[in-house]
Amino acid sequence: MLGLLLCLSLLAVAPAQAAAADPKERVVITGPVLVDKGETSGDVVVIDGDVLVRGTVDGDLVVINGEVTLRGTVKGDVIAGKDKVILGGNGRIDGDLRYGDKKPEGATPDKVKGDVERFDLESIAAPAGAGVVLLLWLAVTVSMFLLGLVVLLLFPRAADAVAQASIGKSLLVGLAVLILLPLLAILALVTIIGIPLGLVLLLTFVVLLAIAYVSAAWVLGRRILKPPKARILAFLVGLVLLRLLALIPFVGGLIGLLAVLLGLGALALAAGRSRKA
């Protein structure tokens, strides 16, 4: 069973259909699977597709989404997610039968030697999904902290200029930058001569969004911890505030957008002031 779970974890980077190390094992992303009469297969893992077993599966059978029809023998466990398991007259399961959605047909004690149990897909998927979201949130938070740290250490005076920007004015200017910069990049891509400029603008824009986010954290942090408090501490306070707000469903996305607008506007206003100076 541990080997099957490992196979499932590798499917995200597998091709449309891949074979395991053992040539008898079958791992299929999408499409039907047939183990015909007289044929013996190793473990069978299917993400999306119906499975018909007339021969023998010398291992476990795992189907995430698809109907499973057994007219032969599975010597290991059978795990079915979103569809039904049907055991015909000659269908046999030497191990356990676990299903997630529809109740199996023909799963009598003489055909299933192990236990027949239902598992809740949502109760399994929810913690896994929450864990992925939490890891992603943590990765973004650490990345933003490191980026902001580099900016503050390399450009302290520029950071101080950004912190002086008005929040209301920065939001309006940031909205203009968010609209105009991609538009200029698209217009540049229309002409052959402007293609390199357009590509540079688009790549720069992605980096600029990240810098805008950490700039917003810096502006907010400086509003909370005013000079002569340490820059890094003020930035950390602002970043923690934004990242905690990002955890709120729906609201977090809106806060993130406002932070990007604030950062873009603050950067543009600071650049304008330095140009005048």
C-alpha positions as CSV (number, residue, x, y, z in Angstrom):
1,M,0.0,0.0,0.0
2,L,2.8,2.4,0.7
3,G,4.2,1.8,-2.7
4,L,0.9,2.7,-4.3
5,L,0.7,5.9,-2.3
6,L,4.1,6.8,-3.6
7,C,3.0,6.2,-7.1
8,L,0.1,8.6,-6.6
9,S,2.4,11.3,-5.4
10,L,4.5,11.0,-8.6
11,L,1.6,11.2,-11.0
12,A,1.6,15.0,-11.1
13,V,4.8,14.9,-13.1
14,A,4.3,11.7,-15.0
15,P,3.4,11.6,-18.7
16,A,-0.1,10.7,-19.9
17,Q,0.6,7.0,-19.3
18,A,3.7,5.7,-17.5
19,A,4.9,2.3,-16.4
20,A,6.3,1.6,-13.0
21,A,9.7,0.0,-12.5
22,D,8.1,-3.5,-12.7
23,P,6.9,-3.9,-16.2
24,K,3.8,-5.8,-14.9
25,E,2.7,-2.8,-12.9
26,R,0.4,-0.4,-14.7
27,V,0.0,3.3,-13.9
28,V,-2.5,5.2,-16.1
29,I,-3.5,8.8,-15.9
30,T,-6.5,8.6,-18.2
31,G,-8.1,5.9,-20.2
32,P,-9.6,2.4,-19.7
33,V,-7.7,-0.5,-18.4
34,L,-8.3,-4.2,-19.3
35,V,-6.6,-7.1,-17.5
36,D,-7.9,-9.9,-19.8
37,K,-8.5,-13.5,-19.1
38,G,-5.3,-15.5,-18.8
39,E,-3.3,-12.2,-18.1
40,T,-1.5,-11.4,-14.8
41,S,-0.8,-7.8,-13.9
42,G,1.1,-6.3,-11.0
43,D,-0.3,-3.3,-9.1
44,V,-2.8,-1.2,-11.1
45,V,-3.2,2.5,-10.5
46,V,-5.7,4.5,-12.5
47,I,-6.5,8.2,-12.1
48,D,-9.4,8.5,-14.5
49,G,-10.8,5.5,-16.4
50,D,-12.9,2.4,-16.1
51,V,-11.2,-0.9,-15.2
52,L,-12.2,-4.4,-16.2
53,V,-10.4,-7.3,-14.7
54,R,-11.0,-10.7,-16.2
55,G,-7.6,-12.1,-15.4
56,T,-5.5,-11.6,-12.2
57,V,-4.1,-8.5,-10.5
58,D,-1.2,-9.8,-8.4
59,G,-1.2,-6.8,-6.2
60,D,-3.4,-3.8,-5.3
61,L,-5.9,-2.1,-7.6
62,V,-6.5,1.7,-7.0
63,V,-8.9,3.7,-9.1
64,I,-9.5,7.3,-8.3
65,N,-12.3,8.0,-10.8
66,G,-13.9,5.2,-12.8
67,E,-16.0,2.1,-12.6
68,V,-14.3,-1.1,-11.6
69,T,-15.7,-4.4,-12.9
70,L,-14.1,-7.6,-11.4
71,R,-14.7,-10.9,-13.2
72,G,-11.2,-12.1,-12.2
73,T,-9.1,-12.0,-9.1
74,V,-7.3,-9.2,-7.2
75,K,-4.9,-10.7,-4.7
76,G,-4.3,-7.4,-2.9
77,D,-6.6,-4.5,-1.8
78,V,-9.1,-2.7,-4.0
79,I,-9.5,1.1,-3.5
80,A,-12.2,2.9,-5.5
81,G,-12.8,6.6,-5.2
82,K,-15.6,8.2,-7.3
83,D,-17.4,5.3,-8.9
84,K,-18.8,1.9,-8.3
85,V,-17.1,-1.5,-7.9
86,I,-19.0,-4.4,-9.4
87,L,-18.0,-8.0,-8.6
88,G,-19.2,-10.5,-11.2
89,G,-19.7,-14.2,-10.6
90,N,-16.0,-15.0,-10.7
91,G,-14.9,-11.8,-9.1
92,R,-12.6,-12.2,-6.1
93,I,-10.7,-9.9,-3.8
94,D,-8.2,-11.5,-1.4
95,G,-7.6,-8.3,0.4
96,D,-9.8,-5.4,1.6
97,L,-12.3,-3.4,-0.5
98,R,-12.5,0.3,0.3
99,Y,-14.8,2.6,-1.6
100,G,-15.4,6.3,-1.4
101,D,-18.6,7.1,-3.3
102,K,-21.0,4.4,-4.4
103,K,-21.7,1.2,-2.6
104,P,-20.2,-1.9,-4.3
105,E,-22.3,-4.5,-6.0
106,G,-21.8,-8.2,-5.3
107,A,-19.3,-7.6,-2.5
108,T,-20.4,-10.7,-0.5
109,P,-18.2,-12.4,2.1
110,D,-17.5,-15.3,-0.2
111,K,-16.0,-12.9,-2.8
112,V,-14.2,-10.4,-0.5
113,K,-11.9,-12.1,2.0
114,G,-11.0,-8.9,3.8
115,D,-13.0,-6.0,5.1
116,V,-15.5,-3.9,3.0
117,E,-15.2,-0.3,4.3
118,R,-16.3,3.1,3.1
119,F,-14.0,6.1,3.4
120,D,-14.9,9.8,3.2
121,L,-13.0,11.4,0.3
122,E,-13.8,14.9,1.5
123,S,-12.4,14.3,5.0
124,I,-9.2,13.0,3.4
125,A,-8.8,15.7,0.8
126,A,-9.7,18.6,3.0
127,P,-6.7,18.3,5.4
128,A,-4.4,17.6,2.4
129,G,-5.6,20.6,0.5
130,A,-5.3,22.8,3.6
131,G,-1.7,21.5,4.1
132,V,-0.8,22.4,0.5
133,V,-2.3,25.9,0.9
134,L,-0.5,26.4,4.2
135,L,2.8,25.4,2.6
136,L,2.3,27.7,-0.3
137,W,1.4,30.6,2.0
138,L,4.5,29.9,4.0
139,A,6.7,29.8,0.9
140,V,5.3,33.1,-0.4
141,T,5.8,34.7,3.0
142,V,9.4,33.6,3.3
143,S,10.1,34.7,-0.3
144,M,8.6,38.1,0.2
145,F,10.5,38.6,3.5
146,L,13.8,37.7,1.8
147,L,13.1,40.0,-1.2
148,G,12.1,42.9,1.1
149,L,15.2,42.3,3.2
150,V,17.5,42.5,0.1
151,V,15.7,45.7,-1.0
152,L,16.0,47.4,2.4
153,L,19.7,46.5,2.8
154,L,20.7,47.5,-0.7
155,F,18.5,50.6,-1.2
156,P,17.7,52.1,2.3
157,R,17.3,55.7,1.0
158,A,15.1,54.6,-1.8
159,A,13.0,52.6,0.7
160,D,12.7,55.7,2.9
161,A,11.4,57.7,-0.1
162,V,8.8,55.0,-0.8
163,A,7.6,55.0,2.8
164,Q,6.8,58.7,2.5
165,A,4.1,58.1,-0.2
166,S,0.5,59.0,0.5
167,I,-1.6,55.8,0.7
168,G,-4.6,57.2,-1.1
169,K,-2.6,58.8,-3.9
170,S,-0.5,55.6,-4.2
171,L,-3.6,53.5,-4.7
172,L,-4.7,55.6,-7.6
173,V,-1.3,55.8,-9.2
174,G,-0.8,52.1,-8.7
175,L,-4.1,51.3,-10.5
176,A,-2.9,53.4,-13.5
177,V,0.4,51.6,-13.6
178,L,-1.3,48.2,-13.3
179,I,-3.4,49.0,-16.4
180,L,-0.9,51.0,-18.5
181,L,2.3,48.9,-18.2
182,P,0.8,45.6,-19.5
183,L,-1.0,47.6,-22.2
184,L,2.3,49.2,-23.3
185,A,3.9,45.7,-23.4
186,I,1.0,44.3,-25.6
187,L,1.2,47.3,-28.0
188,A,5.0,46.7,-28.3
189,L,4.5,43.1,-29.1
190,V,2.3,44.0,-32.1
191,T,5.3,45.4,-34.0
192,I,8.3,43.2,-34.9
193,I,10.7,45.9,-33.7
194,G,8.9,46.2,-30.4
195,I,8.8,42.5,-29.6
196,P,12.0,42.5,-27.5
197,L,10.8,45.6,-25.6
198,G,7.4,44.0,-25.0
199,L,8.9,40.8,-23.7
200,V,11.2,42.7,-21.4
201,L,8.3,44.8,-20.1
202,L,6.2,41.7,-19.4
203,L,9.1,39.9,-17.5
204,T,9.9,43.1,-15.6
205,F,6.2,43.5,-14.7
206,V,6.2,40.1,-12.9
207,V,9.2,41.1,-10.8
208,L,7.7,44.5,-10.3
209,L,4.5,43.0,-8.8
210,A,6.6,41.2,-6.2
211,I,8.6,44.3,-5.3
212,A,5.3,46.2,-5.1
213,Y,3.9,43.8,-2.6
214,V,7.0,44.1,-0.3
215,S,6.9,47.9,-0.8
216,A,3.3,47.9,0.5
217,A,4.4,45.9,3.5
218,W,7.1,48.4,4.1
219,V,4.8,51.4,3.8
220,L,2.3,49.9,6.2
221,G,5.0,48.8,8.6
222,R,6.4,52.3,8.6
223,R,3.0,53.7,9.4
224,I,2.9,51.5,12.5
225,L,6.5,51.8,13.6
226,K,7.7,55.2,12.8
227,P,11.4,56.3,12.7
228,P,13.7,55.9,14.4
229,K,12.5,52.3,14.7
230,A,14.5,49.8,12.7
231,R,13.6,49.5,9.1
232,I,13.7,45.7,9.1
233,L,11.4,45.5,12.1
234,A,8.9,47.9,10.6
235,F,8.9,45.9,7.3
236,L,8.4,42.6,9.2
237,V,5.4,44.0,11.1
238,G,3.8,45.2,7.8
239,L,4.5,41.9,6.0
240,V,3.1,39.8,8.9
241,L,0.0,41.9,8.8
242,L,-0.5,41.5,5.1
243,R,0.2,37.7,5.2
244,L,-2.2,37.1,8.0
245,L,-4.9,39.0,6.1
246,A,-4.1,36.9,3.1
247,L,-5.4,33.8,5.0
248,I,-8.9,35.2,5.1
249,P,-11.0,33.6,2.3
250,F,-12.0,36.0,-0.5
251,V,-10.9,39.1,1.5
252,G,-7.3,37.9,1.4
253,G,-7.2,38.2,-2.4
254,L,-8.7,41.7,-2.3
255,I,-6.1,42.7,0.3
256,G,-3.4,41.3,-1.9
257,L,-4.6,43.3,-4.9
258,L,-4.8,46.5,-2.8
259,A,-1.3,45.9,-1.5
260,V,0.1,45.6,-5.1
261,L,-1.7,48.8,-6.1
262,L,-0.3,50.6,-3.0
263,G,3.2,49.3,-3.7
264,L,3.1,50.2,-7.4
265,G,1.9,53.7,-6.6
266,A,4.4,54.3,-3.9
267,L,7.2,53.2,-6.1
268,A,6.0,55.4,-9.0
269,L,5.6,58.4,-6.7
270,A,9.1,57.9,-5.2
271,A,10.6,57.6,-8.6
272,G,8.8,60.8,-9.7
273,R,10.1,62.7,-6.7
274,S,13.7,61.5,-7.2
275,R,13.5,62.5,-10.9
276,K,12.5,66.0,-9.9
277,A,15.2,66.2,-7.4
